[in-house]
Structures are given as C-alpha cells and as structure tokens.
Amino acid sequence: MRGKIVKTENRREITLKRSFLTRNYRLSLNKDLCNGCGLCAEICPREAIKVTAAEITDGRLAKKPSIDFDTDSCNLCGECAVLCPLNALKMEIDGKEVATVVKNEAFPVLLKEITVATEKCDPICNLKCQEVCPTDAIKVSTKTSENGQTVITDVQIMEDSCFYCKLCQSACPLDAIEVKKPFQGTIELNTDLCPSGCTVCADICPTDAIKVENNHVQVYPEFCIFCSACQKVCPKEAVNVNRNWIFHSDVKAAAWLTALKKLTSFETVKKELMIKSGKRRASSVRDRKRPVLLKPEQQEDERVKEFLEILNKYKK
C-alpha cells in the first residue's frame, strides 16, 4: 500500500521502506556494524526503536544486544541515522543518503573527518593504519618501483565504515593521519566493581577502547567513540560513559536541542544555547549601524531564556 512503511529483514540487514508518488524513503540497519548500543532508541522521538538485551554467559558476551523497529510508530525521520556512532543506520531519500530531519533543516550534520597526508606515507610503517582499523575502512595501495622498492600509491578511506576512533592515527608512526571525532566525552571504569573474569565490556567495544591485558580490563579513552554499549551491558554498572559535546553543523530547530539533552546533559544544551546567543550578539554589534536589527536578536535572547526555563523543569 502506497505510503505504508514496509519492513523486510534478513541475516545481515533490516530495511524500512515507504513509497509515495513523488518520493521514496528507505531506512536500513547493518546488523554487522550495529553493536546494540541503543543510542538510537534513546533519541527516537517516537520511541519506535526497541532494544533486546545482551546475553551473557560466564562473564563473556554470548550475544550482543539487538535493535528492532516498530513500523506503526516510526515516521522515518532519520534522527537515528544521523547520530549512530557506528554508521550502522543509513537513511535515504530517492536513493540519496540524507535524513529527513536534515533535509528539513531540523537536525544538523555531525562534523567528523579523517585526513591522510599521503606525502608522508612510507612502507616502513608496515601499513599499520590498515592493520589496526576495526572495520577495514582503510585500504592502502602499493606498487613496486623500477628499482625494486615498494611505494605507497594511495590511501583510501571508506567513510561509510569508519568509526573515527583514532586507532589509525595512534598507530601511524609517521603522523600522517588526523582524525576528528564527532562526540566528545569521558569513560571511566571502576575495577573494584568488576566480577572476577568478566570481560563483557571489552567484548562489546568496537574500537579497543576497552580491552583485556594481562587478565585485567584496561580503558583507553582516546579510542572511545562514546556509544556507551559497554556501560549498558556491564552487569555491575562498573562503566560510566558521559558525552559532553557533539560537533555539528549549525542548526536552529528545537528538535536538535531535545535530542542533544537526551544524548548529553542539560548543561551541554545550556552551553550550546549560550554560545549561539553570543554569536547573535556579536553579529548585532557588527550591524549596529542598523539599530532595528537588534530587536529580533533581543527577542531571540528572550526565547533562549524561556527554552532554558522549560528544559530546567524537566531536568533530572
């Protein structure tokens, strides 16, 4: 039926499709990339995403958490696809990858980047970046020169698979790679609470931010992508993940502020609003030759205060 969401599922993917006369929408989940972190369920404005808990046996992850969609509730807004830290969700409109909320300017685009200075690359590195990448998102091309030496000809980054975890940046001995993460935050592990032999947090971590060394669980915050899957599967609540900032393109819609509060905290929302308010005031000063422009800015500042007051009422 036209306009109705149709869900299909196989071993590797869940797909939701909605077709109209002039437009087609498609939301897909890559089960291989998804670790069931549940961030998508946290921010879904329609509560259309459900998470099935992980299965743990003798302190090991027997089955990772999984997510599913309620087609009666989902409206294919694409918020989940925008914010998925593992690129497991993809939203397409007429075959082009873009979320509905981004297209309607209700949501920003996350700012993330990986750059490679290929002029620095040398085979003496043993292609470490390619070796350590958890998703095989880096492909290094080499060839043998006329004098018999191996040279690197190209380094390709498959951004659809990249987690922006900085493992490649850390492993590169030539400082040829720079990674900018979209999420900023902290991760802490209270080992006093860890059950003997439990490695569930390390089992589910997609980037080696938590791993077992010498029979002890170690945390490497620099590689954390703040998906918080480790925190959610820990049977003793020994892991604490906090997101305190998200780098993104400029957007003015309240839908983003609501999602930002769910993902981070009231204080982060307040900080973002104050930064935007400061930018508006600076712009007003630059345009002070036209005093009439100050009035809308003053009204904007009042709306910022009103919004903060409303958020404060629901602060937990």
matplotlib code that plots the C-alpha trace (Angstrom):
import matplotlib.pyplot as plt

x = [0.0, 1.4, 2.6, 2.7, 6.1, 7.2, 9.8, 12.0, 14.7, 17.4, 20.5, 22.5, 20.0, 16.7, 15.1, 12.1, 10.7, 7.9, 6.9, 4.9, 4.2, 7.0, 9.3, 10.8, 12.2, 14.5, 16.0, 18.4, 20.3, 23.5, 23.5, 27.2, 28.1, 25.5, 26.6, 23.2, 24.4, 20.8, 21.7, 19.2, 16.5, 17.4, 16.9, 14.0, 11.2, 8.5, 10.0, 9.9, 13.1, 13.3, 16.5, 16.8, 19.3, 22.6, 23.1, 26.0, 27.5, 30.2, 31.3, 31.5, 29.3, 27.4, 25.1, 25.3, 22.2, 20.0, 17.5, 14.2, 11.7, 8.0, 6.6, 3.4, 5.4, 8.3, 7.9, 11.4, 12.6, 16.2, 17.4, 18.8, 20.8, 22.3, 23.5, 24.5, 28.2, 28.9, 27.3, 25.1, 22.0, 21.5, 18.7, 18.0, 15.5, 15.1, 18.4, 20.4, 21.8, 20.2, 18.0, 14.5, 15.2, 18.4, 16.7, 14.0, 16.8, 15.5, 18.7, 22.4, 25.1, 27.7, 31.2, 33.7, 36.8, 39.7, 42.6, 45.7, 48.9, 49.9, 53.1, 54.3, 53.4, 56.2, 56.1, 58.4, 55.2, 54.2, 50.7, 49.8, 46.7, 45.2, 46.2, 44.5, 41.3, 38.4, 36.2, 38.7, 37.8, 41.3, 42.8, 46.4, 47.6, 51.2, 53.4, 57.0, 59.1, 61.6, 64.4, 62.6, 61.3, 57.8, 56.0, 52.5, 50.5, 47.2, 45.3, 41.5, 39.1, 35.7, 33.8, 30.6, 32.5, 34.8, 34.1, 36.5, 38.0, 41.6, 43.2, 44.8, 46.0, 47.7, 49.2, 50.7, 54.4, 54.7, 52.0, 50.3, 46.7, 44.5, 41.0, 38.3, 35.7, 32.0, 31.5, 33.5, 33.2, 34.7, 34.7, 35.6, 35.8, 35.6, 37.5, 36.6, 33.1, 34.2, 33.4, 36.3, 36.9, 34.2, 35.2, 31.8, 32.7, 35.8, 33.8, 31.3, 33.7, 34.0, 37.3, 39.6, 38.8, 38.4, 40.4, 41.9, 45.6, 47.3, 43.9, 42.9, 40.4, 42.1, 40.5, 41.9, 39.7, 41.4, 39.8, 36.3, 33.5, 31.1, 28.5, 28.0, 27.4, 29.9, 28.0, 24.7, 25.9, 28.0, 26.3, 27.6, 27.4, 31.1, 31.4, 30.4, 30.3, 29.4, 29.0, 29.6, 29.8, 28.8, 30.4, 27.8, 26.8, 24.7, 21.0, 18.3, 15.5, 14.3, 14.2, 18.0, 18.1, 15.7, 17.9, 21.1, 19.7, 18.9, 22.4, 24.4, 23.0, 21.1, 24.4, 25.5, 22.3, 22.7, 26.3, 25.2, 22.4, 24.7, 27.3, 24.7, 23.3, 26.8, 27.2, 24.0, 25.0, 28.4, 26.6, 24.3, 27.3, 28.8, 25.5, 24.9, 24.6, 21.1, 19.6, 16.4, 18.2, 18.7, 15.1, 14.8, 18.1, 16.7, 13.6, 15.9, 17.7, 14.3, 13.4, 16.7, 15.9, 12.4, 13.6, 16.2, 13.5, 11.3, 14.3, 15.1, 11.6, 12.3, 15.9, 16.5]
y = [0.0, 3.4, 5.5, 2.5, 1.5, -2.0, -3.8, -6.6, -8.5, -10.9, -12.2, -9.0, -6.2, -4.7, -2.3, 0.0, 1.5, 4.0, 4.9, 7.9, 9.0, 11.6, 10.4, 7.2, 6.8, 4.0, 3.3, 0.4, -1.2, -3.0, -5.8, -6.5, -2.9, -2.5, -3.4, -2.7, 0.3, 1.7, 5.3, 5.3, 4.2, 6.9, 9.7, 8.4, 11.0, 8.3, 5.6, 3.4, 1.6, -1.3, -2.9, -6.6, -7.1, -8.8, -12.4, -13.0, -16.4, -16.8, -13.2, -13.3, -11.7, -14.7, -12.5, -8.8, -6.6, -6.0, -3.4, -3.6, -1.0, -0.6, 0.4, 1.7, 4.3, 5.1, 8.0, 7.7, 11.0, 9.7, 11.1, 7.6, 7.5, 10.9, 10.1, 6.4, 6.3, 3.1, 4.1, 1.1, 3.0, 4.7, 6.9, 7.5, 9.7, 8.8, 6.9, 9.7, 9.3, 12.1, 12.1, 13.7, 15.8, 17.1, 17.8, 19.8, 21.7, 20.3, 18.5, 19.1, 17.1, 15.7, 17.1, 14.3, 14.0, 11.8, 13.1, 11.4, 13.2, 10.7, 12.6, 11.4, 7.7, 5.2, 1.4, 1.4, 1.8, -1.7, -0.3, -0.1, 2.1, -0.6, -3.3, -1.8, -0.5, -2.4, -2.2, -2.5, 1.1, 1.9, 0.5, 1.2, 0.6, -0.1, -0.9, -2.0, 0.7, 0.1, -0.1, -2.8, -0.7, -0.8, 2.5, 3.6, 5.0, 5.7, 5.5, 5.2, 5.8, 4.2, 6.8, 4.7, 2.2, 4.5, 4.9, 7.9, 6.1, 7.4, 3.9, 4.6, 8.0, 6.5, 3.6, 5.7, 6.1, 8.9, 11.2, 11.1, 10.7, 13.1, 12.1, 14.5, 12.7, 13.9, 13.0, 14.3, 12.9, 10.7, 7.0, 5.6, 2.0, 1.2, -2.1, -2.6, -3.5, -5.8, -9.5, -11.8, -12.9, -10.7, -9.2, -8.2, -4.5, -5.4, -8.0, -5.4, -2.5, -1.9, 0.1, -1.4, 1.5, -1.3, -4.5, -7.2, -7.1, -9.5, -10.7, -7.2, -4.9, -1.7, 1.5, 3.7, 6.8, 8.2, 5.4, 5.7, 6.7, 7.1, 4.7, 3.6, -0.1, -1.1, 0.8, -0.8, -4.4, -4.3, -6.5, -4.5, -0.9, -0.5, 1.5, 5.1, 6.9, 10.6, 12.6, 16.3, 17.7, 16.9, 18.7, 19.5, 22.0, 25.0, 24.4, 26.4, 23.9, 22.8, 19.2, 19.1, 20.7, 18.0, 15.2, 16.9, 16.9, 13.1, 12.4, 14.7, 16.8, 19.9, 21.7, 20.9, 22.3, 25.4, 25.9, 25.5, 28.0, 30.5, 30.1, 30.7, 33.7, 35.1, 34.8, 36.6, 39.4, 39.7, 39.9, 42.6, 44.6, 44.4, 45.6, 48.3, 51.0, 49.4, 49.5, 48.0, 44.6, 44.5, 43.9, 40.4, 39.5, 40.6, 38.6, 35.6, 36.0, 36.0, 32.8, 31.2, 32.1, 30.7, 27.5, 27.0, 27.5, 24.8, 22.4, 23.1, 21.9, 18.5, 18.3, 15.1]
z = [0.0, -1.0, 2.0, 4.3, 5.8, 4.7, 6.8, 5.4, 7.3, 6.6, 8.4, 7.7, 7.4, 8.4, 5.9, 6.2, 3.1, 2.4, -1.2, -2.5, -6.0, -6.0, -3.2, -1.8, 1.7, 2.9, 6.4, 6.8, 9.6, 9.0, 11.7, 11.3, 12.2, 14.9, 18.5, 20.0, 21.9, 21.9, 21.3, 18.5, 20.9, 23.4, 21.0, 18.9, 19.3, 18.6, 20.8, 17.7, 18.3, 20.8, 22.2, 23.1, 25.9, 25.5, 26.5, 29.0, 29.9, 32.5, 32.2, 28.4, 25.8, 24.3, 22.1, 21.6, 22.1, 19.0, 17.9, 16.0, 14.7, 15.3, 11.9, 13.5, 15.4, 13.1, 10.7, 9.0, 10.4, 10.3, 13.6, 14.5, 11.2, 11.8, 15.3, 15.0, 16.1, 14.2, 10.9, 11.2, 10.2, 6.9, 5.7, 2.0, 0.2, -3.5, -3.4, -1.9, 1.6, 3.6, 6.7, 6.5, 9.6, 8.0, 4.7, 6.6, 8.5, 11.8, 12.6, 11.9, 10.2, 12.6, 12.0, 11.6, 9.5, 8.7, 6.6, 5.4, 4.3, 1.7, 1.0, 4.5, 3.8, 3.6, 3.6, 6.6, 8.6, 7.7, 6.8, 10.5, 9.8, 7.6, 10.1, 13.2, 11.6, 13.3, 10.2, 7.3, 6.4, 5.3, 2.1, 1.3, -2.3, -3.0, -6.0, -6.7, -8.3, -11.1, -8.6, -6.7, -3.8, -2.5, -2.6, -1.3, -4.2, -2.5, 0.9, 0.6, 3.5, 3.3, 5.4, 5.4, 7.6, 9.6, 13.3, 13.7, 16.7, 16.2, 16.2, 12.9, 14.0, 17.1, 15.1, 12.4, 13.1, 10.6, 11.9, 8.5, 9.8, 11.6, 12.9, 14.3, 16.3, 16.3, 20.0, 23.0, 26.5, 29.2, 30.0, 33.5, 34.7, 38.4, 38.6, 42.2, 41.0, 38.2, 38.8, 38.5, 34.9, 33.4, 30.1, 28.7, 28.3, 26.3, 24.2, 23.0, 22.5, 18.7, 18.9, 21.5, 23.9, 26.4, 26.2, 28.3, 29.0, 31.5, 32.7, 33.6, 31.8, 30.6, 29.3, 26.6, 26.4, 23.3, 21.2, 22.7, 20.3, 23.2, 22.0, 25.7, 24.8, 27.4, 30.1, 29.1, 29.1, 32.3, 34.9, 37.8, 36.5, 36.7, 33.5, 33.2, 29.8, 29.5, 26.3, 27.0, 23.5, 19.9, 17.0, 14.4, 11.6, 12.6, 13.2, 15.0, 15.4, 18.8, 17.7, 17.9, 21.4, 22.6, 21.1, 22.5, 26.0, 25.7, 24.4, 26.8, 29.6, 30.4, 31.0, 27.4, 26.0, 28.1, 26.9, 23.2, 23.6, 25.2, 22.5, 19.9, 21.8, 22.0, 18.2, 17.7, 20.0, 18.2, 14.8, 16.2, 17.3, 13.8, 12.4, 15.0, 12.2, 11.7, 15.2, 14.0, 13.7, 17.4, 18.3, 16.8, 18.4, 21.8, 21.2, 20.3, 23.7, 25.5, 23.7, 24.7, 28.4, 28.0, 26.5, 29.2, 31.8, 30.2, 30.0, 33.6, 34.7, 33.1, 34.3, 36.1]

ax = plt.figure().add_subplot(projection="3d")
ax.plot(x, y, z, "-o")
ax.set_aspect("equal")
plt.show()
